[in-house]
Amino acid sequence: MQRGTRTTFNQPNRSTPAQANMTTSGQSRAASPQVNRATVSQAGGAGSQSSGTGNVNAVVCRKCKSPQVVANKRGYSFANMFKTLGIMILIGILSIVFVSFEFMYGTGSSPSAAEAVGVIGMIVLFLSLPTGILVGFAGRSELINGCMNCGFKWRPAKRK
């Protein structure tokens, strides 16, 4: 079996611990932990406002206090679409059931009122799908903050 000539990127460092502590001239050096200084400075200054160098306007997660927060647009809401669709279909069906009950048992109200309720019910059923689709687009450009650490999502406060 022959090894491919394909190049790969981002290969892991395969040096032994003894080789990792050697400089280019072959001298050994003291092992020092590599720390991402940007992350440490962000984490230290984001949570505490009492230190003089901390950023006061840093956004932190409300749940886990992590500074790893991203802001995204909300997008299309299928939940709102299905809620609206279900409510409108339920109203249409209930109005049609009311009309059929009115015609079967004749409780005394005028037939024209029952016919009007039936027509309204049919119109609501007919318009339920397009209305549900349009309601899903409502609020799609709102910003939603999301924590990259714990996954908590919330709406940011309105600016004054």
N, C-alpha and C positions, 0 to 999 in steps of 0.2 A: 504494500500500500504506500503510495507516494504522498508526501505532504504538499498541500496547495501553495501557490505563490501569492496568495491573496494577502494584502496588507491589512492590518487591523490597527485601530486607533484606541487610545486610552487603555493600554495594557497595564495591568497592575505591576507594581514594583516587586521584582522577584529576587531582590538581594537578601542575603542572610542578615540577621541583626548585627553580626560583627562587621560585615561590609557596609552596612548603613551608617555606622559611626565612623567611617573613614573619610577623610577629606581627599581632595584631588591629588595632593602630594603624598598620600599614603599615611599621614599621621592620624592617630586616633583622636577623636574629640569626645567631649562629654555629651551624653544623650540628653537632648532637650525636647520636651514635648512641643509639638507644633500646635499653636493656638491661633485660631482665626480671630485676629484683633478686631475686625469690624463687627463680628458677632458679639464679642465680649463687650465692646463699647456700647453697642445698641441695647443689649440685654441689661447692662448695668444702669444706663441712663434712662431707659424707657419706663421702668416701674417706679423709680424714686424721683420725686421732684425736689427733694431737699438738697441734693447735691448740686453745686453751682454749675456744673457742666452738662447736666441732663437736658434732654429735649422735652420741653413742656408739651408740645403738640404731637408727640408720638402716640400712635394708636396701638393699644394692647387689647388682647382678647378679654371680654368681660367674664368669661368662665374660668380660663386657666392662666390669665395674665401673661400670655406669651406675646412677644412682639412680632411674631410671624403672621401678619394679617395682610390679606389681599382684598382689593375691592373689585367687584365684577358687576356687570349689568345683570338685572334679574332675568330677562329673557321671557319667552312665551310661557304662560302659566296653564298647564293642562288641568291642574286642580280647579282653577276658577272656571275653565271651560266646562268641565264635567259637572260641577255644582250647578252652574246656570242651566245647562242642558237638562239635568235631572229635575230641577225645580220647574222649569217650563213644561216639560213633558208631564210631570205630575199634575200641574194646574190644568193642562189641556185634557188629560184623561178624567180628572175629577169633574170638570165642567161637563164633559160628554156623559159621564155616569149620572150626574145630576139631571141632565136633560132627559135621559132615557128613563130614570126613576120618575120624573115629573110626568112623562107621557104614559107610563105604565099605570101609575096609581092616581094621577090627577089630584093633587092636594089642594087645588082651588085657585092657584095663581093663573094668570092669563097665559095662554099658549104662546103669545108673541114674546113674553119675557123669557120663557124657556127656550124659544128658538134663538133669541138674541144671545143667551148664555152659550148655547150650542155653537153658534157661529163664532163667538169670541174664542171658545175652546179650540175650534178647528184652526183659527188664525194663529193662536198661540202654539199649537202643535206644528203648524207649517213653518213658523218663524223660529222655532226653538234651535235648530241646527245652525243657521247663519248667525243668530244672536250669540249662541254659545261660542262659536269660533271667534267672533269679534271681541267678546269679553275676555278671552284668553290673551289678547294683545294689550289689554289695559295695564299700564304700569310696567311695561317691559323694559323701559329705559331707566328705571330706578337703580340706584347703586345698592349693592348688598355687600357687607363686609363678611369675610369668611376667614376663620382661623386655620392655618396650615398645620397646627399642632393637634388640636382636638376636634376640628370639623364643625365647631359651633358657628352658626350664621345669624346675623342681625342687621337691622337697618341702621345706618349711621344717623346721628342727631342732625337736625336741620341747622344750617348756619343762620345766624341772626343778621 
